[in-house]
Amino acid sequence: MSRDLSQPFVGAWIAGGLGNQLFQFAAAYAYSLRTGAALLLDINFFHHPAKDRDYALAKLGINEKKWPWVTPTSGARWSISPRHMAGVLRTKIRQWSLRYKVISEKRYDYDEAFSLMNSSIYLHGYWQSPLYFADAASQLRDSVKLAPLVKATPPRAESIRNTMSVAIHVRRGDYATQHSDTFGLIPYEYYAYAASLLRRSVENPHFFIFSDD
């Protein structure tokens, strides 16, 4: 894919589940609005056979142009085998020819340096602070088109529509088996307390529980 090198662009590494994908898209989308850069979404992560995630942004009406090259090597990923070195060098040569900089997330809180950038960049990280896209909140709401992602069985759908329905999401899955030391699991007491708060303000709530476990 050829590009006008005089036009700035922002490439965004898209990875993980839907929540992570939305954060990554939002930060890059806000940057593109702020600077006039063309937005390109890198979805190479989902082409790896070992990944158990699917690219989900298209289901929300987000159909930005895709990053047409391999994923650039970020500064944290330079420990690489000689077998892959040729591919890394080709990627770096393309980076130099297109005159863009790879920005790797250094921490999970907001980095003020992000707002000072004004050139072609590639964002590699999760960008989970709302400050990365606060100035584009209304445009983001307009760009995300919510549609039924799952067709509920008729009795359950009727029950959700005809009651004071409350959705409870219980995240376990890889948090319980692979990342318990990193992220931890929310204890039962958290859900019980949240339910008690809802019962104080909502008349006869009906709880529907969703989980990946």
Order of alpha helices (4+ residues) and beta strands (2+ residues): beta-alpha-beta-beta-alpha-beta-beta-alpha-alpha-beta-alpha-alpha-beta
